[in-house]
Amino acid sequence: MPNFPDKLYTALQVREMDRIAIEELGIPGFQLMSKAGSAVFEQIRLRWPSLHSLLVFCGGGNNGGDGYVVAKLALAAGYRVSVISLVDPERLRGDALTACHEFRQAGGRIMPFQSKVLSEPCVIVDALLGTGLDPARPVAGEFAAAIEMINDSNHPVIAVDIPSGLHADSGQVVNDAVKALCTVTFIGLKQGLFTGEAAEYCGDVVFADLAVPDEVSAMFNPSARLLLKTKLPRRHRCAHKGHNGRVLLVGGDYGFSGAIRLAAEAALRSGAGLVSVATRAAHSSFINSGRPEIMSHGVESGDQLNALLARADVVVIGPGLGQQQWGQSMFAKVSDSGHCCVVDADALNLLAKIPQHKDNWVITPHPGEAARLLQSSTGQVASDRFTAVSQLQQRYGGVALLKGAGSLVKDEQDIYVSTTGNPGMASGGMGDVLSGIIGGLLGQQLDLSTATRLAVHIHGEAADLAAIDGERGLLASDLLPFIRTLLN
């Protein structure tokens, strides 16, 4: 992960930081704009050294002003520079107007937008909209046409602060958005750059603080934090299996034995001392085939779980559980046991029907399951993942994990955003492996939040390593060999 701060902020917070820097610390706004343009141009020269033609799309606010600074710098460096303005330059105000004037005085020319195909090889600079995007007002007119033209051009694109059309707080696309290979963002990291649809549009995220003193950001509580890897302590040289947790996994209704097997092996590879599976009796004889370290038990009623629960430190329930009578009885027994739990898959669907609040569990929904838990729609969850994961934690207690690109972990204090993982994880069984990792780490006496955050990071990092030979065709079981390595 790039070396930048772990603190994330809303667009409103960052705009307030910008105001404080200018009005209270006396830093000239045009100085900040000049530094922003310099940071973008530096990335252009670094990433595309063989391209010396620049096409800059400028809007009407300070984001457009940053674009004019980039254009002037490129002109001075001998680049062929074209600027397309979607706002009459005469309507510009303040620092943006100053940047526009300086570009013109340097010999630059500004063209109005025309919807035509771009053919000459160049780097495109997206300085159209910035962070002031209103999700209630979809991008339309010439701005929408310009975004479409940029995306259809097949030229490399660098976004100024945030790709135009991407919402800075939610990471969702408002109608359409620029697809950039790199996004250079300023002063504070915007939370929407790391979750939702952001991964498809931001490319590499580069942070430039513009030399704004740390005391400015210290005035604000971050809205979220990047999820950083936690190192596990070295094991005691005299440790035995009982010290490392007894994890019971419950699931695997008829036809779904693979889910509980994946979760169980992930718990083992995460370092759990003893791993037991409670599953359908028809499955118990082959669940541990090829992995004899799994202790497999045939259980046909909730009462038959009592002996296994009595020996367990942590319970993972849900992989392959189903929502029929068997699954219902398993979930009811585990829920009433008071054990520290990881609640996944169909256990979440059962929880949605009979909501409960507990402080000692981790719930792990994907957006569809989250919608059921919140009695909303998948679209509503996707439109504001930060609010959704906060509502999940508030309603159900413990720690809430909202899976997806840029998975979110919410504990009682903070929201954490994951930066590991890739599209190859869009295949069956990935969630089962993740729930097993969380359970295995909880068994080693990590607290709910630390175990969940570390598990999410390791899960994604293992998938990134497993996808070196390609994302397409990646299997959940491909992650298992890497989990042990990464945790050590």
matplotlib code that plots the C-alpha trace (Angstrom):
import matplotlib.pyplot as plt

x = [0.0, 1.3, 2.9, 0.3, -1.7, -4.3, -6.8, -9.7, -12.1, -15.3, -15.1, -16.7, -13.9, -11.2, -12.8, -12.8, -9.1, -8.4, -10.3, -8.4, -5.1, -6.0, -7.9, -6.4, -2.9, -2.5, -1.4, -2.3, -4.9, -3.1, 0.0, -2.0, -3.4, 0.1, 1.4, -1.6, -0.9, 2.8, 2.0, -0.2, 2.4, 5.1, 3.0, 2.5, 6.3, 6.9, 4.3, 4.3, 7.8, 7.5, 4.3, 4.8, 1.3, -1.3, -5.1, -6.5, -10.3, -11.1, -14.3, -15.3, -14.1, -10.8, -10.5, -10.4, -7.9, -5.6, -5.9, -4.8, -1.7, -0.9, -1.3, 1.0, 3.7, 3.5, 3.7, 6.9, 8.3, 7.9, 4.7, 2.1, -0.8, -4.5, -7.0, -10.7, -12.9, -16.4, -17.0, -16.5, -13.1, -14.6, -16.9, -14.0, -13.3, -10.5, -7.6, -9.0, -9.2, -5.6, -4.4, -6.3, -4.8, -1.3, -1.8, -2.9, 0.0, 2.4, 1.0, -1.7, -4.9, -8.3, -10.8, -14.5, -15.7, -16.5, -17.7, -15.2, -13.0, -9.5, -6.8, -3.4, -1.5, -1.6, -2.2, -5.6, -6.0, -9.4, -9.9, -13.7, -15.7, -13.6, -15.3, -18.3, -20.4, -24.1, -25.4, -28.9, -27.9, -26.5, -23.7, -25.4, -25.0, -21.5, -19.9, -21.4, -20.4, -16.8, -16.6, -17.8, -15.3, -12.5, -13.4, -13.7, -10.4, -8.1, -5.6, -4.0, -6.0, -4.9, -7.6, -7.1, -8.2, -11.0, -12.3, -15.1, -18.4, -17.2, -18.7, -16.0, -17.8, -19.5, -17.3, -20.3, -20.6, -23.2, -24.5, -21.0, -17.4, -14.0, -11.9, -8.4, -5.1, -4.0, -5.7, -3.7, -5.6, -4.8, -4.7, -6.8, -7.6, -11.2, -13.0, -14.8, -11.5, -11.2, -14.6, -17.7, -16.9, -13.7, -11.4, -12.7, -12.3, -9.4, -6.5, -3.4, -4.2, -1.4, -1.6, -0.1, -0.5, 0.5, 2.6, -0.4, 0.7, -0.4, -2.1, -4.9, -5.9, -5.4, -8.4, -10.7, -11.8, -11.2, -14.4, -12.7, -9.3, -7.4, -7.1, -3.5, -2.0, -1.6, 1.4, 0.8, 3.1, 5.6, 4.2, 5.2, 7.8, 5.8, 2.4, 0.2, -3.0, -5.3, -3.6, -4.5, -8.2, -10.9, -13.0, -16.3, -17.8, -21.4, -22.9, -22.9, -26.6, -27.2, -25.4, -23.2, -20.5, -17.8, -18.5, -18.0, -14.9, -13.3, -14.1, -12.6, -9.4, -9.0, -9.4, -6.6, -4.4, -5.0, -3.5, -6.4, -5.3, -8.3, -11.0, -14.3, -17.1, -20.7, -22.5, -25.1, -24.4, -24.3, -21.3, -19.3, -17.4, -15.8, -15.5, -12.0, -11.0, -7.6, -7.5, -7.5, -6.8, -10.5, -12.6, -15.9, -19.2, -22.6, -25.2, -28.9, -30.5, -29.7, -29.5, -26.7, -24.6, -24.4, -21.4, -19.5, -20.4, -19.2, -15.7, -15.6, -14.1, -15.4, -18.2, -18.4, -21.9, -23.3, -21.2, -23.6, -26.0, -29.2, -32.4, -34.4, -35.4, -31.9, -30.2, -32.7, -32.2, -28.4, -28.6, -31.0, -28.8, -25.6, -27.3, -28.6, -25.2, -23.6, -20.4, -18.2, -19.4, -18.7, -22.1, -21.9, -23.9, -27.3, -26.9, -27.1, -30.3, -31.8, -30.7, -32.4, -35.7, -35.3, -32.9, -30.7, -28.1, -24.9, -21.6, -19.5, -20.0, -18.8, -21.4, -20.0, -22.6, -22.1, -24.4, -27.3, -27.3, -26.7, -29.8, -31.9, -30.4, -31.3, -34.6, -33.5, -32.3, -28.9, -28.9, -29.4, -26.5, -24.3, -25.1, -23.6, -21.6, -20.2, -23.7, -24.8, -22.0, -22.5, -26.2, -25.4, -23.1, -25.5, -28.4, -26.7, -23.7, -20.3, -18.3, -19.8, -18.0, -19.5, -17.8, -17.1, -14.5, -13.0, -14.5, -15.5, -15.1, -17.0, -16.4, -17.8, -15.4, -14.1, -14.7, -11.8, -11.4, -9.6, -7.1, -6.3, -8.1, -9.0, -11.8, -10.7, -12.4, -15.8, -16.2, -17.9, -16.4, -14.4, -16.6, -16.4, -12.6, -12.8, -15.2, -12.8, -9.9, -11.8, -12.8, -9.2, -7.8, -10.5, -9.6, -6.1, -7.5, -7.5, -10.3, -13.3, -12.1, -8.4, -9.3, -11.7, -9.4, -6.4, -8.5, -9.9, -6.4, -4.9, -7.8, -7.3, -3.5, -3.7, -6.0, -3.6, -0.7, -2.8, -3.9, -0.4, -1.1, -4.4, -7.6, -10.0, -10.4, -9.1, -10.6, -11.2, -9.0, -6.1, -5.9, -5.2, -1.4, -0.8, -2.7, -0.2, 2.7, 1.2, 0.2, 3.8]
y = [0.0, 3.5, 5.3, 7.8, 8.6, 6.2, 8.9, 9.5, 12.5, 13.6, 16.2, 18.8, 18.2, 18.6, 21.8, 23.2, 22.2, 24.2, 27.2, 27.1, 26.9, 30.0, 32.1, 31.3, 30.2, 32.8, 30.4, 32.0, 29.9, 30.3, 28.8, 25.7, 25.6, 25.8, 23.0, 20.9, 21.4, 20.7, 17.4, 16.3, 17.3, 15.4, 12.2, 12.8, 13.0, 10.1, 7.7, 8.6, 9.9, 9.2, 11.2, 15.0, 15.9, 17.0, 17.4, 19.2, 19.3, 22.2, 22.9, 26.2, 25.9, 25.4, 21.9, 23.6, 26.1, 23.2, 22.0, 25.4, 25.2, 21.8, 23.1, 26.0, 23.8, 21.4, 24.3, 25.5, 22.0, 21.9, 19.8, 20.3, 21.5, 21.7, 23.0, 22.4, 24.5, 23.5, 26.8, 30.2, 31.4, 34.8, 33.3, 32.1, 33.7, 33.9, 31.6, 29.7, 33.0, 33.8, 30.3, 30.7, 34.2, 32.9, 30.0, 32.5, 34.8, 31.9, 31.5, 28.9, 28.7, 27.6, 25.8, 25.3, 21.7, 19.9, 16.3, 14.7, 11.7, 12.2, 10.6, 12.0, 10.1, 12.2, 12.2, 13.5, 15.6, 15.4, 18.7, 19.0, 18.6, 17.9, 17.1, 19.3, 16.7, 16.6, 13.0, 14.4, 16.1, 13.6, 14.7, 15.9, 18.0, 18.8, 17.5, 14.1, 14.2, 15.1, 12.2, 9.8, 11.2, 10.8, 7.2, 6.4, 7.9, 5.0, 7.6, 7.5, 9.7, 11.4, 12.8, 16.0, 15.3, 12.8, 11.4, 13.6, 11.9, 9.9, 10.9, 11.8, 10.5, 7.4, 6.1, 5.8, 7.0, 9.7, 8.9, 8.5, 9.1, 9.4, 6.2, 7.3, 5.4, 7.7, 10.1, 12.8, 13.9, 16.8, 18.0, 15.1, 11.6, 11.4, 8.4, 7.7, 7.0, 3.6, 1.8, 1.3, 1.8, 3.8, 1.0, 1.0, 4.7, 6.0, 3.9, 4.5, 7.0, 9.5, 11.8, 15.4, 17.3, 20.6, 21.4, 22.2, 21.8, 18.7, 20.9, 21.6, 17.9, 17.4, 19.7, 17.0, 13.6, 11.3, 9.9, 6.6, 5.0, 2.9, -0.7, -1.4, -4.8, -5.7, -7.9, -10.8, -11.3, -14.1, -17.3, -18.4, -21.2, -23.4, -22.9, -25.9, -26.3, -25.2, -21.8, -21.1, -21.5, -24.1, -23.1, -24.7, -24.1, -24.9, -25.3, -27.5, -28.4, -30.9, -29.9, -27.2, -29.2, -27.4, -24.1, -25.3, -27.3, -24.1, -22.1, -24.9, -25.2, -21.4, -21.4, -24.0, -22.0, -18.9, -20.6, -22.0, -24.8, -27.1, -26.9, -28.8, -28.9, -29.5, -30.5, -32.9, -36.5, -37.4, -35.1, -35.8, -38.7, -36.8, -33.2, -34.0, -36.0, -34.6, -32.5, -34.9, -32.1, -31.1, -32.9, -33.5, -34.2, -35.2, -33.1, -33.3, -31.1, -28.1, -30.2, -32.3, -29.1, -28.8, -30.9, -29.3, -25.8, -26.6, -27.2, -24.2, -20.8, -19.3, -20.3, -19.6, -20.1, -19.7, -21.3, -23.6, -23.4, -23.0, -21.5, -24.6, -26.2, -27.7, -24.3, -22.5, -24.9, -24.6, -20.8, -20.7, -22.9, -21.0, -17.6, -18.7, -20.0, -16.7, -17.7, -15.3, -15.8, -15.0, -14.8, -15.3, -16.3, -17.9, -17.2, -13.5, -14.2, -15.9, -13.0, -10.6, -12.4, -12.2, -9.3, -9.5, -7.2, -8.7, -7.3, -10.4, -11.3, -10.2, -10.0, -10.3, -9.4, -8.6, -5.8, -8.1, -9.6, -6.1, -4.9, -7.6, -6.9, -3.2, -3.8, -1.7, -2.4, -3.3, 0.0, 1.9, 0.1, 0.7, 4.4, 5.0, 2.1, 4.1, 4.9, 1.3, -0.3, 2.2, 1.2, -2.5, -2.1, 0.1, -2.3, -5.6, -4.7, -6.2, -5.6, -5.2, -6.1, -4.9, -6.9, -5.7, -3.7, -1.6, -3.7, -1.7, -2.8, -0.9, -1.3, 0.9, 3.8, 3.7, 2.6, 1.0, 0.6, -2.3, -1.7, -5.3, -7.7, -8.0, -8.9, -12.5, -12.8, -12.7, -16.5, -18.9, -19.7, -16.5, -15.4, -18.8, -18.5, -15.1, -16.2, -19.0, -16.6, -14.4, -17.3, -18.6, -15.3, -14.8, -18.2, -16.8, -14.2, -11.2, -8.8, -8.6, -5.5, -6.5, -10.0, -8.8, -6.1, -8.4, -11.2, -8.8, -7.6, -11.1, -12.4, -9.7, -9.9, -13.7, -13.2, -10.7, -13.1, -16.0, -13.8, -13.2, -15.7, -14.1, -13.0, -15.0, -18.5, -17.7, -20.2, -19.6, -22.6, -20.9, -18.5, -21.1, -21.6, -17.9, -17.3, -19.1, -17.3, -13.8, -14.3, -15.3]
z = [0.0, -0.7, 2.1, 3.1, 6.3, 7.5, 8.4, 6.0, 5.8, 4.2, 1.4, 3.8, 6.3, 3.7, 2.3, 5.9, 6.2, 3.0, 4.4, 7.7, 5.9, 3.9, 6.3, 9.7, 8.8, 6.1, 3.3, 0.0, -1.8, -5.1, -3.4, -2.5, -6.1, -7.5, -5.3, -6.4, -10.0, -9.5, -7.8, -10.7, -13.3, -11.4, -11.6, -15.4, -16.0, -13.7, -15.2, -18.9, -19.7, -23.4, -23.9, -24.4, -25.4, -22.8, -23.1, -20.0, -19.3, -17.0, -15.1, -13.4, -9.8, -8.1, -9.6, -13.0, -11.6, -10.7, -14.3, -15.6, -13.4, -14.8, -18.3, -17.7, -16.2, -19.1, -21.5, -19.8, -20.0, -23.8, -23.9, -26.6, -24.5, -25.3, -22.8, -23.2, -20.9, -20.1, -18.4, -20.0, -18.6, -18.1, -15.5, -13.4, -10.0, -7.5, -7.7, -10.6, -12.6, -11.7, -12.9, -16.1, -16.7, -16.0, -18.5, -21.2, -20.5, -21.0, -24.5, -23.8, -25.7, -24.4, -26.6, -25.9, -25.6, -28.8, -28.9, -31.2, -31.1, -29.6, -31.8, -31.1, -28.3, -25.2, -21.4, -20.4, -17.3, -15.6, -13.8, -14.4, -11.2, -8.0, -4.7, -4.9, -6.7, -5.6, -5.7, -6.1, -9.4, -11.9, -14.2, -17.4, -20.6, -21.8, -18.6, -19.2, -22.8, -21.9, -19.4, -22.0, -24.5, -22.0, -21.2, -24.9, -25.9, -24.8, -23.6, -20.1, -17.7, -14.5, -12.2, -10.1, -6.5, -7.5, -10.8, -12.0, -11.4, -8.4, -5.1, -2.6, 0.5, -0.8, -3.6, -5.8, -9.4, -10.0, -13.4, -15.0, -14.0, -15.4, -15.3, -14.3, -14.1, -11.3, -9.0, -7.1, -4.1, -1.8, 1.9, 3.3, 1.9, 0.9, 2.3, -1.0, -2.8, -1.2, -1.3, -3.4, -7.1, -6.5, -7.4, -11.0, -11.4, -9.3, -10.4, -8.2, -5.5, -4.8, -1.8, -1.7, 1.5, -0.2, 2.8, 4.9, 8.6, 10.4, 13.0, 10.5, 10.0, 13.8, 14.4, 12.8, 13.9, 10.9, 9.4, 8.8, 8.7, 6.3, 7.5, 8.3, 8.9, 12.6, 13.5, 15.7, 18.7, 18.7, 20.2, 23.6, 23.2, 25.6, 23.9, 23.3, 21.2, 24.1, 24.2, 20.6, 20.7, 20.3, 17.3, 16.4, 13.0, 12.4, 8.9, 5.8, 5.2, 2.4, -0.8, 1.0, 2.7, 0.8, 2.5, 6.0, 5.0, 3.5, 6.6, 8.8, 6.9, 6.9, 10.7, 10.9, 8.6, 10.7, 13.7, 15.7, 18.1, 17.6, 14.9, 15.1, 12.6, 13.4, 10.2, 8.8, 9.7, 6.0, 5.6, 8.8, 7.4, 4.5, 5.7, 7.0, 3.9, 2.9, 6.0, 9.0, 11.4, 11.2, 13.8, 12.1, 13.9, 12.6, 14.3, 13.5, 16.2, 18.3, 21.5, 20.0, 19.8, 23.6, 24.1, 21.3, 22.5, 26.0, 24.6, 22.2, 22.8, 19.5, 17.2, 13.4, 12.1, 8.7, 5.9, 4.0, 6.9, 4.9, 6.2, 6.7, 10.0, 10.6, 10.0, 12.2, 15.1, 14.8, 14.8, 17.7, 19.8, 19.0, 19.5, 22.9, 24.0, 24.7, 22.9, 21.0, 17.4, 13.8, 12.0, 8.2, 5.2, 5.9, 9.6, 8.7, 6.7, 9.8, 12.0, 9.6, 10.4, 14.1, 14.9, 18.0, 19.5, 21.0, 22.0, 21.4, 17.8, 14.3, 11.6, 8.0, 5.4, 1.7, 0.4, -0.3, 3.2, 4.6, 2.9, 4.5, 7.9, 7.5, 5.8, 2.9, -0.7, -2.1, -4.0, -0.7, 0.9, -2.1, -2.2, 1.2, 2.5, 5.5, 6.8, 6.1, 8.1, 11.0, 11.1, 11.1, 14.1, 15.9, 15.3, 15.9, 18.1, 18.2, 15.1, 11.6, 8.4, 5.2, 2.4, -1.1, -2.9, -0.1, 2.7, 5.8, 9.4, 12.0, 15.7, 18.5, 17.7, 14.2, 10.6, 8.8, 5.0, 3.5, 0.6, -0.2, -2.6, -6.2, -8.6, -8.7, -5.3, -7.0, -6.8, -4.4, -1.1, -0.5, 2.3, 3.9, 4.0, 5.5, 8.3, 9.1, 9.4, 11.7, 13.9, 14.0, 15.1, 17.7, 19.1, 19.7, 22.0, 19.7, 20.4, 17.9, 16.1, 15.8, 14.7, 12.0, 10.7, 10.5, 8.9, 6.2, 5.4, 5.3, 3.2, 0.6, 0.6, 0.2, -2.8, -4.3, -4.0, -5.4, -8.4, -9.6, -12.4, -13.2, -11.4, -13.6, -12.3, -8.8, -6.3, -2.6, -1.8, -3.6, -0.7, 1.9, 1.3, 1.6, 4.8, 7.0, 5.4, 5.8, 9.4, 10.2]

ax = plt.figure().add_subplot(projection="3d")
ax.plot(x, y, z, "-o")
ax.set_aspect("equal")
plt.show()
